[in-house]
């Protein structure tokens, strides 16, 4: 989808959309970000149809709220933030299959995921901070980051390899395995 | 899964500026110090970097079936966001002059009805306050909008701990999301039975006075989302006016 606006900056593009919301400007914005959004969603859902559902919902939010964009950050950061928040929220609410990996965390977080307790998220958020505090002493920075991405955010090894700029899949896998071993030691010490 | 406690971590915007080298020395120093001890923020910077390049990952493009998904995304964009006319269709309106009166009478009747409703009810709290710049509200929600958000709405004096809505029928369960105007999620809750959510007192600290919040509700049957509300907003006033009135 090429438009005559392809040479203007993201920020100028949002101004055009806020001013007259022309189809051309919206098409340009869509062209710049739809693939990023979809592929980010896929890295969380690992399923084409679910990633499409998420990406489409995010697109609606982006276009509905483009007028609220306050230019406090780049457009890319703003869209990243919407995408990130949505994907993390969806990951929690849909309890995907890979989410069962997080059971290992339940050994540490006493209460686990009790869906009908509205305060639970706050507690979990506090728990992850507590866990990090403790894990920092035994895990390397890379191991801790790989552990969070894999078990807390549900990302696959390949995506973790890309985010952490590991040389290959084996590198990321080793980080996760080491982290898991150390995590068990932390749990055992409680 | 909002795993960032906003009190102890820098904003994502600031992290992005740090990553781009746009912060002054003092601010950059503060962030650098924080990053040394905070894997969540380090990851946030790495994830932003990944987001900016993710569309060039050829392997992921193949494994995520982008060729099919991209076509689906374009179709969705055309049909739901900008609502283009279908290709090849002659969209010129052919006026049947025998029924010409319907062409102006129906829109006029709709407009008149809207004027009457507006005059009776007054402006309802919409997506945002009237003094906010409106965004282009393009695109509809995916599901039917059969849920009406009741409280909180508009400018309120106290931190809201009770959220109440009305739906056209009873659904199995609901989810509720509260976020700031910049779409940062501040609270969400799934599997709510019934049309009221009472937050625990400890949740009061997630709201700040003077800030505007948006919220919405979605309804589910089993795992399928079947209905949703429009977004509503509320703003907690800096000063509790109800207290002033009772004092007088």
Interface residues (C-beta under 8 A of the other chain):
Chain A: X1 X17 X18 X21 X23 X26 X27 X30 X34 X35 X36 X38 X39 X40 X42 X43 X48 X51 X52 X55 X56 X57 X59 X60 X61 X63 X64 X65 X66 X67 X68 X69 X70 X72 X73 X74 X76 X77 X78 X80 X81 X82 X83 X84 X85 X88 X89 X91 X92 X93 X94 X115 X116 X118 X119 X121 X122 X124 X125 X126 X128 X129 X132 X136 X141 X144 X145 X148 X149 X152 X153 X158 X159 X162 X163 X164 X165
Chain B: X1 X2 X3 X4 X5 X8 X12 X13 X16 X17 X20 X37 X38 X39 X40 X42 X43 X46 X47 X48 X50 X51 X52 X54 X55 X57 X59 X60 X61 X63 X64 X65 X66 X68 X69 X70 X72 X73 X74 X76 X77 X80 X81 X82 X84 X127 X128 X132 X133 X134 X135 X136 X137 X138 X139 X140 X141 X142 X175 X177 X179 X181 X182 X183 X184 X185 X187 X188 X189 X190 X191 X192 X193 X197 X198 X199 X200 X202 X203 X206 X223
